[in-house]
Amino acid sequence: MQRTRLRQAMGESLHGLALWAANPWRHWSLLTVVFTAAFLLGNGITAVSGALNVFDPMAAVTTIALTEVLVRQRPRLQRQGNHLWLHLVDAFRVGFVYGVILDGFRMMT
């Protein structure tokens, strides 16, 4: 890929975030924020599709596709050795699936 100013700025900002999260407290707080945001996203997708009662199959496909994309990115992140992004992807995936499953149990009752 070409080295454009946008690409360089993105790389610098991602590197800055990794340096900022080197502190364990910041690392855990970032993971907590990502987990909570993913939980709310998963909960929101299922709540909206359940309320509309129209897009249930589409919401299921979207959920499965997003989860599969995140699972497929995990080995690449492990090879890079960047543990922050690996932890963020895992926190997002777990929070998202937890939100979907918890909302599914809530809808059953």
N, C-alpha and C positions, 0 to 999 in steps of 0.2 A: 504494500500500500504506500501511497505517497505521504511524505511528511509535510502535512499542511499545518498552518497555525492552529486550526481547531483541534487537530489530532494531538499536537504537542501540548496544547492547553489541557485537554482531557487527560492525557498521560500525567501531566504535572499535578493536576488536581486529585487524581486517583492515588498517586504516590504520596501526596500531602495527607490524604485521608488515612492511608496506611501508617504513615509516621505518627499522625495524631492518635490513632488507635493502638499504638504500641503500649501505652499505659493500660494495665489490666482493668482498671475501673472504667475507662473509656471504651475498651473493647467489649466488656460485658454490657455497658449501657447501650452501645450501638447494636449489639445482638438482641437486647431486649426490645429496642425500638423496632428493629426489623421483624422480630417475631410477632410483636403486637400489631404492626401494620399488615403483615401477612394474614394474621388471624382475622382481623377486621375485613380484609379483602375477601377471604374465603367465606366468611360469615355473610358478607354483603351479597356476594354472587348467588349463594344458595337462597338467601332471603328474598332477593328480588325475583329470581326465577320461580321460587315457590309462590310468591304473591301474584305474579302474572299468570302462572300456570300455563304458560305458552312455550317457554324456552327451556324446559327441563332437559330434553336431550342435548340441546346446544350448550347449556351450562355444564352438563356432564362431560361433553367432548372438550370444552375449553379447560375444565379442571384437569382432566387426564392429560391433555396436551401440555399444559403448563408444567405439571408435575414431571412428565417425561422429559421435557426439555431441560429442566433443572437436574434430573438424575443423569442425563447424558453429558452435562457439563462438568459433573463431579470428577471424573478421571482426569480431564484436562487440567482442572485446577489443582489436583493432587500432584501431577507431574511438574507443574510450575513451581510448586513449593510455597505458594502464597496462601498462608493459612487463614488470613483475615477474610479473603473472598470465599474460601471454602466454608468457613464458619458462617458467613453471611448467607450463602446459598442454602446451607443446611438449615439455618434458623428460619429462613423464608419458607422453605419447603415444609418443614415440620409445622410451623404456624399456620400455613395455608391449609394443609391437610387436616390439622386439628380443628380449624374453624369450620371446614366443610362437614367433617364427621360429627362435631358437636351440634351443628345446626340440623343435621339429618336426624340425630337422636331427639332433638327438641321437636322436630316436625312430626315424629312418630307418636308422640304422646298427646 
